[in-house]
Amino acid sequence: MLIEVKVRPNSKDDRIVKINPPQSIEVELRAKPENNQANERLLSFLTKMLKLPKNSLKIIRGHTERKKLIKIDGVDEESFWKIIKEE
């Protein structure tokens, strides 16, 4: 499945701040947008939340932008939105 994620780096906490089914979420991260820190933190945050191995998520587009397109393997769309809404 593919999901659009808008990232807000340099925040106080790692958390989802906005859910826009069926295609996007907005996330705040403690990491800085330097040296790939925010990208790695985003993938780590989502893999822990979804209980998936790290290699199940990949940034397809937006490595240097706030808006990213993430490919997620190992979870269907319905399960993804259910998990996200529970957090």
C-alpha positions, -999 to +999 in steps of 0.1 A: +000+000+000+011+036-005+005+064+019+014+101+018+030+115+050+035+151+058+064+155+083+070+182+108+105+178+121+120+193+153+089+187+174+086+178+211+073+143+205+069+117+178+032+115+171+005+115+145-013+149+145-037+145+116-053+116+099-068+120+064-081+086+052-078+071+027-045+085+016-025+107+041-013+114+076+006+142+092+033+133+117+055+153+141+090+140+148+117+149+173+144+144+147+161+172+127+157+174+090+194+169+085+215+139+074+184+118+068+176+119+105+139+127+100+134+101+073+149+074+095+129+085+125+097+084+105+103+049+092+113+037+127+082+054+143+058+038+117+074+003+119+070+003+157+034+015+155+025-011+128+047-038+144+064-045+111+101-052+102+120-020+091+125-034+056+086-033+052+086+004+047+103+025+021+103+061+011+094+062-026+093+100-031+101+131-011+135+122+006+143+159+009+108+173+012+082+174+040+057+155+019+067+119+014+052+089-003+058+057+017+053+022+005+042-002+032+044-040+028+029-065+053-003-047+062-035-041+042-052-007+040-080-015+064-057-027+091-034+003+086-061+028+092-074+009+122-040+009+138-034+045+130-067+056+145-061+037+177-028+054+184 
